[in-house]
Amino acid sequence: MAARLAAQRMFIETELPVIRQRGQAALFRLLPVALSDTGQSSVVARFLLGLYNGKRFPMDMTELRRLDRALLVDCLAVLEMDHQPEMEIHLYVENGGTLFEELADRFQ
């Protein structure tokens, strides 16, 4: 039990900050893609909307296969960050609620 708690503490202190930093950077790379008009933008938008509100915006995960490698890696980094969220995904972005609702209007 003590070893488990020590490992959890180590994760929180050392790995989690890196995961969050990497995830935030990836989120800020993905948002312009989601807002653009490319073949991959709808996949990225639906992925982000699924994290925003998964019940309202369910996503077929096989759609991620349409992404190029860099975008897929960014999606996975955001997903890993959101696994133990510090805050809701839209709160990382200024006016994020409005932005995500705009994405919803475009890609719903």
C-alpha positions as a Markdown table, in Angstrom:
| # | Residue | x | y | z |
|---|---|---|---|---|
| 1 | Met | 0.0 | 0.0 | 0.0 |
| 2 | Ala | 2.8 | 2.4 | 0.9 |
| 3 | Ala | 4.6 | 1.7 | -2.4 |
| 4 | Arg | 1.4 | 2.3 | -4.3 |
| 5 | Leu | 0.8 | 5.6 | -2.6 |
| 6 | Ala | 4.5 | 6.6 | -3.3 |
| 7 | Ala | 4.1 | 5.7 | -7.0 |
| 8 | Gln | 0.9 | 7.7 | -7.2 |
| 9 | Arg | 2.6 | 10.7 | -5.5 |
| 10 | Met | 5.5 | 10.4 | -7.9 |
| 11 | Phe | 3.1 | 10.4 | -10.9 |
| 12 | Ile | 1.3 | 13.4 | -9.6 |
| 13 | Glu | 4.4 | 15.4 | -9.0 |
| 14 | Thr | 6.5 | 14.4 | -12.0 |
| 15 | Glu | 4.5 | 12.9 | -14.8 |
| 16 | Leu | 1.2 | 14.7 | -14.6 |
| 17 | Pro | 2.6 | 18.2 | -15.1 |
| 18 | Val | 4.3 | 17.0 | -18.3 |
| 19 | Ile | 1.2 | 15.3 | -19.5 |
| 20 | Arg | -0.8 | 18.5 | -18.9 |
| 21 | Gln | 1.8 | 20.7 | -20.6 |
| 22 | Arg | 2.0 | 18.4 | -23.6 |
| 23 | Gly | -1.8 | 18.1 | -23.8 |
| 24 | Gln | -2.3 | 21.9 | -23.7 |
| 25 | Ala | 0.2 | 22.4 | -26.4 |
| 26 | Ala | -1.5 | 19.8 | -28.5 |
| 27 | Leu | -4.9 | 21.3 | -27.9 |
| 28 | Phe | -3.7 | 24.7 | -29.2 |
| 29 | Arg | -2.4 | 23.0 | -32.3 |
| 30 | Leu | -5.6 | 21.1 | -32.9 |
| 31 | Leu | -8.0 | 24.0 | -32.5 |
| 32 | Pro | -6.9 | 25.8 | -35.7 |
| 33 | Val | -7.3 | 22.5 | -37.5 |
| 34 | Ala | -10.8 | 22.0 | -36.1 |
| 35 | Leu | -11.8 | 25.5 | -37.1 |
| 36 | Ser | -10.4 | 25.1 | -40.7 |
| 37 | Asp | -11.9 | 23.5 | -43.7 |
| 38 | Thr | -9.7 | 20.5 | -44.4 |
| 39 | Gly | -10.6 | 16.8 | -44.8 |
| 40 | Gln | -9.3 | 16.3 | -41.3 |
| 41 | Ser | -10.9 | 19.2 | -39.6 |
| 42 | Ser | -14.2 | 17.5 | -39.0 |
| 43 | Val | -12.5 | 14.5 | -37.3 |
| 44 | Val | -10.5 | 16.8 | -35.1 |
| 45 | Ala | -13.6 | 18.9 | -34.3 |
| 46 | Arg | -15.7 | 15.8 | -33.4 |
| 47 | Phe | -12.9 | 14.5 | -31.3 |
| 48 | Leu | -12.7 | 17.8 | -29.3 |
| 49 | Leu | -16.4 | 18.0 | -29.0 |
| 50 | Gly | -16.5 | 14.5 | -27.7 |
| 51 | Leu | -14.2 | 15.5 | -24.9 |
| 52 | Tyr | -16.3 | 18.7 | -24.4 |
| 53 | Asn | -19.5 | 16.7 | -24.0 |
| 54 | Gly | -19.4 | 13.1 | -24.9 |
| 55 | Lys | -23.1 | 12.4 | -24.4 |
| 56 | Arg | -24.1 | 15.3 | -26.7 |
| 57 | Phe | -21.3 | 14.6 | -29.2 |
| 58 | Pro | -20.5 | 10.9 | -29.4 |
| 59 | Met | -17.7 | 10.0 | -31.8 |
| 60 | Asp | -16.8 | 6.9 | -33.8 |
| 61 | Met | -13.2 | 6.3 | -32.7 |
| 62 | Thr | -12.4 | 4.7 | -36.1 |
| 63 | Glu | -12.6 | 8.2 | -37.6 |
| 64 | Leu | -9.2 | 8.9 | -36.0 |
| 65 | Arg | -7.8 | 6.6 | -38.7 |
| 66 | Arg | -8.4 | 9.5 | -41.1 |
| 67 | Leu | -5.9 | 11.7 | -39.4 |
| 68 | Asp | -2.2 | 12.1 | -40.3 |
| 69 | Arg | 0.2 | 10.9 | -37.7 |
| 70 | Ala | 0.9 | 14.3 | -36.1 |
| 71 | Leu | -2.7 | 15.1 | -35.6 |
| 72 | Leu | -3.4 | 11.6 | -34.1 |
| 73 | Val | -0.5 | 12.1 | -31.7 |
| 74 | Asp | -1.9 | 15.5 | -30.7 |
| 75 | Cys | -5.4 | 13.9 | -30.1 |
| 76 | Leu | -3.8 | 11.2 | -27.9 |
| 77 | Ala | -1.9 | 13.9 | -25.9 |
| 78 | Val | -5.2 | 15.8 | -25.3 |
| 79 | Leu | -7.0 | 12.6 | -24.4 |
| 80 | Glu | -4.2 | 11.7 | -21.9 |
| 81 | Met | -4.5 | 15.2 | -20.4 |
| 82 | Asp | -8.2 | 14.9 | -20.1 |
| 83 | His | -8.0 | 11.5 | -18.5 |
| 84 | Gln | -7.2 | 13.3 | -15.2 |
| 85 | Pro | -8.5 | 16.7 | -15.9 |
| 86 | Glu | -7.4 | 19.8 | -14.1 |
| 87 | Met | -10.4 | 21.5 | -15.7 |
| 88 | Glu | -12.9 | 21.0 | -18.5 |
| 89 | Ile | -11.4 | 21.0 | -22.0 |
| 90 | His | -13.1 | 24.2 | -23.1 |
| 91 | Leu | -11.7 | 26.1 | -20.1 |
| 92 | Tyr | -8.2 | 25.9 | -21.4 |
| 93 | Val | -9.2 | 28.4 | -24.1 |
| 94 | Glu | -10.3 | 32.0 | -23.8 |
| 95 | Asn | -14.0 | 32.0 | -24.6 |
| 96 | Gly | -13.8 | 28.3 | -24.9 |
| 97 | Gly | -17.5 | 27.7 | -24.3 |
| 98 | Thr | -18.4 | 29.9 | -27.2 |
| 99 | Leu | -15.7 | 28.4 | -29.4 |
| 100 | Phe | -16.8 | 24.8 | -28.7 |
| 101 | Glu | -20.4 | 25.7 | -29.4 |
| 102 | Glu | -19.3 | 27.2 | -32.7 |
| 103 | Leu | -17.6 | 23.9 | -33.5 |
| 104 | Ala | -20.8 | 22.2 | -32.6 |
| 105 | Asp | -22.8 | 24.3 | -35.0 |
| 106 | Arg | -20.4 | 23.6 | -37.8 |
| 107 | Phe | -19.9 | 19.8 | -37.3 |
| 108 | Gln | -23.0 | 18.5 | -35.7 |
